[in-house]
Amino acid sequence: MTNTSAPTIQPMIRLDAVTKSYPGQTDCAVSELSLDILDGEIVVLVGPSGCGKTTTMRLINRLIEPSAGKIYLGGDDVTTATPTSSGGASGTSSSRSGSFRT
């Protein structure tokens, strides 16, 4: 009998119900975000100001810690590792639009 099931592909980056809240704020900056990013994928976060795009990138890059949930890089739970031990696992680029008066 031939196995016809596709192999399981493990994401390079996985966010599992990640939440980030700040003291004194009633709303979460990021609330229970789950996301899988495969190796080689290009991902763009798009949305209005204040929707959590920058916070999400800062969480992935370990510049800030999640209030809840797990972040996996290459299958490893990096929420239990020191930020320096996971350094260099991802790269980001930010592009800000500007208004020009003519």
C-alpha positions as CSV (number, residue, x, y, z in Angstrom):
1,M,0.0,0.0,0.0
2,T,1.3,3.5,-0.9
3,N,1.2,6.3,1.5
4,T,-0.4,9.2,-0.3
5,S,-0.6,11.7,2.5
6,A,1.5,14.8,2.1
7,P,4.5,15.2,4.5
8,T,3.9,17.6,7.4
9,I,5.6,20.9,6.9
10,Q,6.8,22.6,10.1
11,P,6.6,26.4,10.0
12,M,9.8,28.4,10.4
13,I,7.9,30.8,12.7
14,R,4.8,29.9,14.7
15,L,2.8,32.2,16.9
16,D,0.5,30.2,19.1
17,A,-2.3,32.3,20.7
18,V,0.2,35.1,21.4
19,T,-1.1,38.0,23.4
20,K,0.6,41.2,24.5
21,S,-0.9,43.6,27.0
22,Y,0.6,46.6,28.7
23,P,0.0,47.6,32.3
24,G,-2.7,50.3,32.6
25,Q,-4.2,49.5,29.1
26,T,-7.7,48.1,28.9
27,D,-7.2,46.6,25.4
28,C,-4.5,44.2,24.3
29,A,-2.0,45.4,21.8
30,V,-2.1,41.8,20.3
31,S,-4.8,39.4,21.3
32,E,-4.5,35.6,20.8
33,L,-2.7,35.8,17.4
34,S,-1.9,32.4,15.8
35,L,0.2,32.4,12.7
36,D,2.4,30.0,10.8
37,I,5.1,31.3,8.5
38,L,6.9,28.7,6.3
39,D,10.6,28.8,5.5
40,G,11.2,31.2,2.6
41,E,7.8,32.9,2.8
42,I,7.6,36.7,2.6
43,V,4.9,38.0,5.0
44,V,3.6,41.5,5.1
45,L,1.5,42.8,8.0
46,V,-1.0,45.4,6.8
47,G,-3.5,47.3,8.8
48,P,-4.5,50.6,10.4
49,S,-2.4,52.5,12.9
50,G,-2.5,50.8,16.3
51,C,-3.7,47.4,15.2
52,G,-0.6,45.5,16.5
53,K,1.7,45.2,13.4
54,T,4.8,46.7,15.1
55,T,4.1,44.9,18.4
56,T,3.8,41.6,16.5
57,M,7.2,42.2,14.8
58,R,8.8,43.2,18.1
59,L,7.4,39.9,19.7
60,I,8.8,37.8,16.9
61,N,12.2,39.5,17.2
62,R,12.1,39.0,21.0
63,L,12.4,42.8,21.6
64,I,9.4,42.4,23.9
65,E,8.0,39.3,25.7
66,P,4.4,38.0,25.2
67,S,1.9,38.3,28.0
68,A,0.6,34.9,27.0
69,G,1.0,32.3,24.3
70,K,4.1,30.7,22.7
71,I,6.5,31.7,19.9
72,Y,8.4,29.0,18.0
73,L,11.4,29.6,15.7
74,G,12.4,26.5,13.7
75,G,10.2,24.4,16.0
76,D,11.9,25.6,19.2
77,D,9.8,27.4,21.9
78,V,11.8,30.7,22.2
79,T,9.5,32.1,24.9
80,T,11.4,29.9,27.3
81,A,14.9,30.9,26.0
82,T,16.8,34.0,26.7
83,P,16.5,36.6,23.9
84,T,20.2,36.4,23.0
85,S,20.0,32.7,22.4
86,S,17.4,33.1,19.7
87,G,19.1,36.1,18.1
88,G,19.6,36.1,14.3
89,A,16.7,33.8,13.6
90,S,14.7,36.3,11.7
91,G,15.1,39.6,10.0
92,T,12.6,42.4,9.4
93,S,12.2,45.5,7.4
94,S,9.9,48.4,8.1
95,S,8.6,50.8,5.5
96,R,6.8,53.9,6.6
97,S,4.8,56.0,4.1
98,G,5.1,59.7,4.1
99,S,3.0,62.6,3.0
100,F,4.4,65.3,0.9
101,R,3.0,68.7,0.4
102,T,3.5,70.3,-3.0
